[in-house]
Amino acid sequence: MLFHKGGPLQGQSRGYAFVTFTKSSSAMVALEKLNGHVILNRPIAVRLAKNINYDEFERPKPKIEIPALGTGKREGKITREEAIKAIEQKLKAIESQGDDIDFSQPTAGPVIPLIQKYQFNKDRDAKTATTTQRRPYHKTSSGPYSRHQRPKRR
């Protein structure tokens, strides 16, 4: 019998069980005699768990090849000269792309000094610190018991 492992029905029966027979003939006899048999005013259903064809397990399965992205088979190794040429071409391509961006010219909009960018809150923080009031960390309780009014233990 199988039982629930967790949840609100933990420890209760799941309502089914598995039985293994050594001979298929005894399994068929149990299936015929017990299927529909009434136990505790309830009819039980007895069935085979699964029909397995063991011939399919022995049959060779076709090999599935899924080509990964960017992994092509190479016919042979590339030579050292070819590798150097490929790297030089990449460097030239990177250099030509880098010419499009000019870092010496400022971007559109007003030019703000670097110090002012990072100190914009300095004046505001000084104003708000003087106007805010400090509040106590602990809330004062109006209940019948508080820490200070509680009678001491003996």
TILOTOR-325507 format. One record per residue (C-alpha): x, y, z; residue number from 1. Coordinates in Angstrom, 3 decimals. Example, Ala and Ser with C-alpha at 12.3 -4.5 7.8 and 13.67 -1.06 7.14 Angstrom:
<sites>
<site u="12.300" v="-4.500" w="7.800" resi="1"/>
<site u="13.670" v="-1.060" w="7.140" resi="2"/>
</sites>
This chain:
<sites>
<site u="0.000" v="0.000" w="0.000" resi="1"/>
<site u="1.134" v="3.546" w="-0.642" resi="2"/>
<site u="0.670" v="6.390" w="1.826" resi="3"/>
<site u="0.750" v="10.188" w="1.545" resi="4"/>
<site u="4.202" v="11.501" w="2.497" resi="5"/>
<site u="3.215" v="15.063" w="3.304" resi="6"/>
<site u="0.421" v="17.597" w="3.369" resi="7"/>
<site u="-2.922" v="17.448" w="5.171" resi="8"/>
<site u="-3.397" v="13.739" w="4.302" resi="9"/>
<site u="0.023" v="12.661" w="5.607" resi="10"/>
<site u="0.037" v="9.037" w="6.773" resi="11"/>
<site u="-3.282" v="8.159" w="5.141" resi="12"/>
<site u="-3.595" v="5.591" w="2.370" resi="13"/>
<site u="-3.445" v="6.814" w="-1.210" resi="14"/>
<site u="-6.020" v="4.230" w="-2.153" resi="15"/>
<site u="-3.915" v="1.931" w="-4.313" resi="16"/>
<site u="-1.120" v="-0.610" w="-4.076" resi="17"/>
<site u="1.211" v="-2.562" w="-6.334" resi="18"/>
<site u="1.635" v="-6.334" w="-6.199" resi="19"/>
<site u="4.349" v="-8.273" w="-8.016" resi="20"/>
<site u="3.837" v="-11.904" w="-8.974" resi="21"/>
<site u="6.546" v="-14.386" w="-9.928" resi="22"/>
<site u="4.373" v="-16.060" w="-12.586" resi="23"/>
<site u="2.098" v="-14.326" w="-15.043" resi="24"/>
<site u="-0.486" v="-17.104" w="-14.669" resi="25"/>
<site u="-0.903" v="-16.382" w="-10.935" resi="26"/>
<site u="-1.250" v="-12.695" w="-11.724" resi="27"/>
<site u="-4.053" v="-13.400" w="-14.181" resi="28"/>
<site u="-5.869" v="-15.600" w="-11.617" resi="29"/>
<site u="-5.644" v="-12.825" w="-8.989" resi="30"/>
<site u="-6.889" v="-10.286" w="-11.518" resi="31"/>
<site u="-9.941" v="-12.413" w="-12.388" resi="32"/>
<site u="-10.870" v="-13.288" w="-8.795" resi="33"/>
<site u="-10.218" v="-9.935" w="-7.066" resi="34"/>
<site u="-11.484" v="-7.457" w="-9.663" resi="35"/>
<site u="-14.866" v="-6.179" w="-8.436" resi="36"/>
<site u="-14.547" v="-7.992" w="-5.070" resi="37"/>
<site u="-16.171" v="-6.026" w="-2.212" resi="38"/>
<site u="-13.918" v="-5.140" w="0.740" resi="39"/>
<site u="-15.299" v="-2.959" w="3.586" resi="40"/>
<site u="-18.453" v="-2.234" w="1.558" resi="41"/>
<site u="-16.394" v="-0.957" w="-1.390" resi="42"/>
<site u="-15.666" v="-2.788" w="-4.638" resi="43"/>
<site u="-11.964" v="-2.900" w="-5.548" resi="44"/>
<site u="-10.560" v="-2.604" w="-9.048" resi="45"/>
<site u="-7.633" v="-4.823" w="-10.009" resi="46"/>
<site u="-5.725" v="-4.044" w="-13.200" resi="47"/>
<site u="-2.337" v="-4.614" w="-14.716" resi="48"/>
<site u="-0.065" v="-1.688" w="-13.933" resi="49"/>
<site u="1.477" v="-1.395" w="-17.384" resi="50"/>
<site u="1.812" v="-3.529" w="-20.468" resi="51"/>
<site u="5.501" v="-3.600" w="-21.335" resi="52"/>
<site u="6.836" v="-4.936" w="-24.608" resi="53"/>
<site u="10.371" v="-6.046" w="-23.804" resi="54"/>
<site u="11.238" v="-6.418" w="-27.490" resi="55"/>
<site u="11.285" v="-2.617" w="-27.830" resi="56"/>
<site u="14.025" v="-2.299" w="-25.195" resi="57"/>
<site u="16.371" v="-4.578" w="-27.122" resi="58"/>
<site u="15.797" v="-2.897" w="-30.486" resi="59"/>
<site u="18.606" v="-0.465" w="-31.394" resi="60"/>
<site u="17.495" v="3.137" w="-31.288" resi="61"/>
<site u="18.572" v="5.651" w="-33.933" resi="62"/>
<site u="21.292" v="8.058" w="-32.858" resi="63"/>
<site u="20.018" v="11.626" w="-32.671" resi="64"/>
<site u="22.481" v="14.383" w="-33.416" resi="65"/>
<site u="21.529" v="17.953" w="-32.631" resi="66"/>
<site u="24.015" v="20.432" w="-34.062" resi="67"/>
<site u="25.055" v="23.001" w="-31.482" resi="68"/>
<site u="25.250" v="26.629" w="-32.488" resi="69"/>
<site u="28.563" v="27.632" w="-34.004" resi="70"/>
<site u="30.181" v="24.217" w="-33.845" resi="71"/>
<site u="30.928" v="23.166" w="-37.353" resi="72"/>
<site u="33.220" v="20.262" w="-38.121" resi="73"/>
<site u="36.599" v="21.339" w="-39.379" resi="74"/>
<site u="38.157" v="19.460" w="-42.218" resi="75"/>
<site u="41.658" v="20.077" w="-40.881" resi="76"/>
<site u="43.726" v="22.288" w="-38.609" resi="77"/>
<site u="44.401" v="25.820" w="-39.707" resi="78"/>
<site u="47.985" v="26.819" w="-40.147" resi="79"/>
<site u="49.775" v="29.319" w="-37.981" resi="80"/>
<site u="49.909" v="31.868" w="-40.805" resi="81"/>
<site u="46.153" v="31.618" w="-41.369" resi="82"/>
<site u="45.514" v="32.223" w="-37.667" resi="83"/>
<site u="47.766" v="35.306" w="-37.673" resi="84"/>
<site u="45.983" v="36.676" w="-40.766" resi="85"/>
<site u="42.571" v="36.135" w="-39.150" resi="86"/>
<site u="43.657" v="37.972" w="-35.985" resi="87"/>
<site u="45.089" v="40.879" w="-38.006" resi="88"/>
<site u="41.819" v="41.189" w="-39.949" resi="89"/>
<site u="39.866" v="41.323" w="-36.697" resi="90"/>
<site u="42.142" v="44.021" w="-35.310" resi="91"/>
<site u="41.746" v="46.094" w="-38.477" resi="92"/>
<site u="37.952" v="45.750" w="-38.265" resi="93"/>
<site u="37.991" v="46.885" w="-34.618" resi="94"/>
<site u="40.199" v="49.874" w="-35.443" resi="95"/>
<site u="37.922" v="50.962" w="-38.288" resi="96"/>
<site u="34.863" v="50.763" w="-36.020" resi="97"/>
<site u="36.608" v="52.771" w="-33.304" resi="98"/>
<site u="37.117" v="55.746" w="-35.668" resi="99"/>
<site u="33.394" v="56.498" w="-35.665" resi="100"/>
<site u="33.384" v="57.624" w="-32.008" resi="101"/>
<site u="35.071" v="60.872" w="-31.001" resi="102"/>
<site u="35.590" v="61.248" w="-27.257" resi="103"/>
<site u="37.134" v="64.718" w="-27.403" resi="104"/>
<site u="33.880" v="66.496" w="-28.271" resi="105"/>
<site u="31.380" v="67.101" w="-25.434" resi="106"/>
<site u="27.886" v="65.722" w="-25.827" resi="107"/>
<site u="24.879" v="67.948" w="-26.485" resi="108"/>
<site u="23.530" v="69.897" w="-23.509" resi="109"/>
<site u="24.977" v="72.143" w="-20.819" resi="110"/>
<site u="28.473" v="71.374" w="-19.559" resi="111"/>
<site u="28.378" v="70.732" w="-15.800" resi="112"/>
<site u="31.604" v="70.551" w="-13.832" resi="113"/>
<site u="32.409" v="67.105" w="-12.465" resi="114"/>
<site u="32.470" v="68.212" w="-8.817" resi="115"/>
<site u="29.048" v="69.801" w="-9.109" resi="116"/>
<site u="27.612" v="66.570" w="-10.526" resi="117"/>
<site u="28.531" v="64.643" w="-7.386" resi="118"/>
<site u="27.844" v="67.348" w="-4.795" resi="119"/>
<site u="24.360" v="68.417" w="-5.826" resi="120"/>
<site u="22.790" v="67.172" w="-2.563" resi="121"/>
<site u="25.260" v="68.853" w="-0.239" resi="122"/>
<site u="23.297" v="72.092" w="0.269" resi="123"/>
<site u="19.953" v="70.344" w="0.511" resi="124"/>
<site u="21.177" v="67.876" w="3.177" resi="125"/>
<site u="22.388" v="70.720" w="5.412" resi="126"/>
<site u="18.965" v="72.444" w="5.240" resi="127"/>
<site u="16.914" v="69.337" w="5.994" resi="128"/>
<site u="19.126" v="68.267" w="8.908" resi="129"/>
<site u="18.349" v="71.455" w="10.850" resi="130"/>
<site u="14.597" v="71.421" w="10.192" resi="131"/>
<site u="13.829" v="67.768" w="11.018" resi="132"/>
<site u="13.139" v="66.753" w="14.590" resi="133"/>
<site u="14.630" v="63.655" w="16.133" resi="134"/>
<site u="12.104" v="61.052" w="17.121" resi="135"/>
<site u="12.654" v="58.544" w="19.928" resi="136"/>
<site u="13.729" v="55.095" w="18.814" resi="137"/>
<site u="11.329" v="53.232" w="21.087" resi="138"/>
<site u="7.625" v="53.785" w="20.880" resi="139"/>
<site u="6.072" v="54.747" w="24.179" resi="140"/>
<site u="3.333" v="52.323" w="25.048" resi="141"/>
<site u="0.068" v="53.422" w="26.583" resi="142"/>
<site u="-0.803" v="49.845" w="27.554" resi="143"/>
<site u="-1.214" v="48.617" w="31.135" resi="144"/>
<site u="2.339" v="47.253" w="31.238" resi="145"/>
<site u="5.532" v="48.802" w="30.076" resi="146"/>
<site u="9.139" v="48.018" w="30.778" resi="147"/>
<site u="9.595" v="50.765" w="33.367" resi="148"/>
<site u="6.298" v="50.292" w="35.197" resi="149"/>
<site u="6.466" v="46.503" w="35.508" resi="150"/>
<site u="6.983" v="45.243" w="39.056" resi="151"/>
<site u="10.400" v="43.717" w="39.688" resi="152"/>
<site u="10.728" v="39.955" w="40.037" resi="153"/>
<site u="11.967" v="38.505" w="43.284" resi="154"/>
</sites>
